[in-house]
Structure formats: structure tokens, C-alpha cells
Amino acid sequence: MNRPTMRMRSDPPWTLAEFHELLQEMPEGERWELMGGRIYKMMVGGTIGHGRIVGNVGFALSRQLRERGSPCSVFQEAARVEIEAAEASFFPDVVVTCQDVDPAARAVRNPVVLVEVLSRTTRDKDETVKLAVYRTIPSLRAYIMVEQGVPGIRAVLRAEGDRWDWVHLEVGGLTSVHVPEIDLTLTLAETYAGLLELVAPS
């Protein structure tokens, strides 16, 4: 997730409608997530490595879409994603959507790709709660989880029916993942550009 520390609020469970009302009372610039009926404040203080990876992924995906004249858009740490069926609201690190987004909108509701950069304090939720909820989004084609301290990417790609396929990227193994529905490819080299010590052979 885009913040390495989360502080949990009390008084659960909260509905998505109640969460919307609460957001109107929160100070400008604060970021909150709703999952499992609980509200979490996303704390400031991400690492330089985290920021570099988010920027690299956003740039790589945006470049490909622009080169093909795609109508899809990429957002970095700036787009809230809401899943009404799960009463959930998240701030993924990178969001790709192929629908027009109203600049005044508060959330993206039809993402096709979601990316989370894992950290010590968010890993469990990113790999479990968010994985389960994200897979319920009808428009989603890929959920990508990126390691920070070691070069590694795990992605779940929507296949036929309700099946999801796992793809693991690592040095010495697969080095790219492709999302065929929108013809996007993410590589280890692009993801860790500027962090070459992570991908350089020992």
C-alpha cells in the first residue's frame, strides 16, 4: 500500500455510506481506507524506495498507453477505488482504468489494473483482504503486488470464467507480466529502475 503504517479507528462496523459522510469531516489531505467494516488512516512516511517503485510502475504503464493512443488512464497514489459489494474503499499505489473519469469524482469504480507496493505493515492486508476484495471487481484484469527489499513481483490475472492465474517474477526466472486485455506489460527492469542493486546479479 502507498503508506507503510496504518492506524485503526474504533467503533466498527462502518458502512460505505457512513464512510462517505465521515470523509467530509476529515481534514484536507488525509487519507483513509475502509475494509472489513473498519476504517484505517494511512500514515505519511513512505520510503524513498517505495516512492521510486510507484513512480517507475506508473511511468512504464503510462508510456505504453500513450504510445498506443489508448483511452486508459494511470493514477499514482491519487485515485480511491471503491467496491460497493464489499463495502470497501482503498487507495492503491497505482490504478489503471479505461473509463472516462470525472475530474470531480471521488473514486474510480472500474479499474482494470491495481498495483500495491508491499511493506512490512501492509503486507498481510495487501496479500489477503485486498486480494480477496479486488478479485470481486468485475472490470479488474490484474492485481500486481511488488516487493520492496528484493526484486519480486506476484500478479494474479483474470482468466476464463472465475479462474485467476498467478504469475511470479524474479531474477533468474520470469521477468515480465502481460495483461492482454489492454496490452500492457510490466518488467522487473522497469519496476526497479534506479534500484539496480536489487536486480544486479550477485
C-alpha positions in Angstrom: 0.0 0.0 0.0 1.0 3.6 -0.5 1.7 4.3 3.2 3.8 2.0 5.4 1.9 2.5 8.6 -1.8 2.3 9.4 -3.7 3.4 12.5 -7.1 1.8 13.0 -10.1 3.7 14.2 -12.6 2.3 16.6 -16.4 1.9 16.5 -16.7 -0.7 13.7 -18.5 -1.8 11.7 -18.8 1.1 9.2 -20.8 1.0 6.0 -19.6 2.6 2.8 -22.3 5.3 3.1 -21.2 6.1 6.6 -17.6 6.2 5.5 -18.5 8.8 2.8 -20.1 11.0 5.5 -17.1 10.7 7.7 -14.7 11.7 4.9 -16.5 15.0 4.5 -15.5 15.8 8.1 -11.8 14.8 7.7 -9.1 17.4 7.2 -8.0 18.0 3.6 -5.1 15.8 2.6 -5.8 13.0 5.0 -6.2 9.5 3.5 -8.5 6.8 4.9 -9.4 3.3 3.8 -12.4 1.2 4.7 -12.1 -2.6 4.9 -14.0 -5.2 6.8 -16.1 -2.5 8.4 -13.1 -0.8 9.9 -11.6 2.5 9.0 -7.8 2.9 8.7 -5.8 6.1 8.5 -3.0 6.0 6.0 0.0 7.5 7.7 2.6 9.7 6.0 6.2 8.5 5.7 6.8 6.1 2.8 10.4 5.1 2.0 12.3 6.5 -0.9 12.4 3.0 -2.4 8.6 2.8 -2.2 8.2 6.1 -4.0 10.7 5.1 -6.7 8.9 1.9 -7.4 5.5 3.5 -7.6 6.8 6.2 -9.9 8.6 3.6 -12.1 5.4 1.4 -12.4 3.2 4.4 -13.2 5.6 5.8 -15.8 6.1 2.4 -17.5 2.3 1.8 -17.8 1.5 5.4 -18.8 4.2 5.4 -21.5 2.8 2.2 -23.1 -0.8 3.5 -23.1 0.2 6.9 -24.6 2.3 5.3 -27.3 -0.7 3.3 -28.4 -3.2 6.2 -28.1 -5.1 4.2 -25.5 -8.0 5.9 -23.7 -6.9 4.2 -20.5 -5.5 6.4 -17.6 -3.0 5.7 -14.9 -3.1 7.2 -11.4 -0.4 7.0 -8.8 -1.4 7.2 -5.1 -4.2 9.6 -6.1 -7.2 7.5 -7.0 -9.5 6.0 -4.5 -11.1 2.7 -5.6 -14.5 1.7 -4.1 -16.1 -1.7 -4.2 -19.7 -1.3 -3.2 -20.5 -5.0 -3.0 -17.7 -5.4 -0.4 -18.4 -2.1 1.4 -14.7 -1.3 0.9 -12.7 1.8 -0.2 -9.0 1.7 -0.9 -6.1 3.9 -2.1 -4.0 1.5 -4.3 -0.5 2.6 -5.2 -1.2 2.5 -8.9 -4.6 2.4 -10.7 -5.3 1.8 -14.4 -8.8 2.5 -15.6 -10.2 2.6 -19.2 -13.3 4.5 -18.5 -13.7 8.3 -18.5 -13.1 9.7 -15.1 -14.8 12.9 -14.0 -12.1 15.2 -12.5 -14.5 16.0 -9.7 -15.1 12.3 -8.9 -14.0 11.0 -5.5 -13.4 7.4 -6.6 -12.6 5.1 -9.5 -15.2 2.3 -9.7 -14.0 0.2 -12.7 -10.2 -0.3 -12.5 -8.6 -2.8 -14.9 -5.2 -3.0 -13.1 -4.3 -2.4 -9.5 -0.8 -2.3 -8.1 0.3 -2.4 -4.4 3.9 -2.0 -3.3 4.2 -4.2 -0.2 5.6 -3.0 3.1 6.1 -4.6 6.4 3.0 -3.1 7.9 0.6 -3.5 5.0 1.8 -6.9 3.5 -0.8 -9.0 5.3 -3.8 -6.9 4.2 -2.5 -6.5 0.7 -2.0 -10.2 0.3 -5.2 -11.4 1.9 -8.0 -8.9 2.5 -7.3 -6.7 -0.6 -6.5 -9.7 -2.8 -9.9 -11.2 -2.0 -11.8 -7.9 -2.4 -10.0 -6.8 -5.5 -10.9 -10.1 -7.2 -14.6 -9.3 -6.8 -14.3 -6.2 -9.1 -15.9 -7.2 -12.4 -13.7 -4.9 -14.5 -10.4 -6.0 -12.9 -7.9 -7.9 -15.1 -4.8 -7.9 -13.0 -3.7 -7.3 -9.4 0.0 -6.8 -9.0 2.0 -7.0 -5.8 5.5 -5.6 -5.8 8.3 -6.3 -3.3 10.5 -3.5 -2.0 13.6 -5.1 -0.4 14.1 -7.8 -3.0 13.2 -7.9 -6.8 10.0 -9.8 -7.0 6.5 -9.3 -8.4 3.5 -11.5 -7.9 0.4 -10.9 -10.1 -3.0 -12.5 -10.3 -4.5 -12.3 -13.8 -8.2 -12.9 -14.6 -8.6 -16.0 -16.9 -11.7 -17.6 -18.3 -14.7 -17.9 -16.1 -13.9 -17.3 -12.4 -10.3 -18.6 -12.7 -7.3 -16.4 -11.7 -3.8 -17.3 -12.8 -0.7 -16.5 -10.7 2.5 -15.1 -12.3 5.7 -14.8 -10.3 8.6 -12.6 -11.5 12.1 -12.8 -10.1 15.7 -12.5 -11.1 16.7 -15.7 -13.0 13.0 -16.5 -13.7 10.2 -14.8 -15.5 11.0 -11.1 -15.8 7.7 -9.6 -17.2 4.0 -9.9 -16.8 1.5 -9.1 -19.6 -2.1 -8.0 -19.3 -3.5 -9.0 -22.7 -6.9 -7.2 -22.5 -5.2 -3.8 -22.6 -1.9 -5.0 -24.0 0.2 -3.8 -21.0 3.5 -5.3 -20.0 5.4 -4.7 -16.7 9.0 -5.8 -16.4 11.3 -6.3 -13.4 13.8 -3.9 -15.0 11.3 -1.1 -15.4 9.9 -1.6 -11.9 13.2 -1.4 -10.2 14.9 1.2 -12.4 17.2 3.3 -10.2 17.3 0.5 -7.7 19.7 -1.6 -9.8 21.4 -3.1 -6.8 18.2 -5.1 -6.3 18.3 -6.7 -9.7 22.1 -6.8 -10.4 23.4 -10.3 -10.4 25.5 -11.2 -7.3 
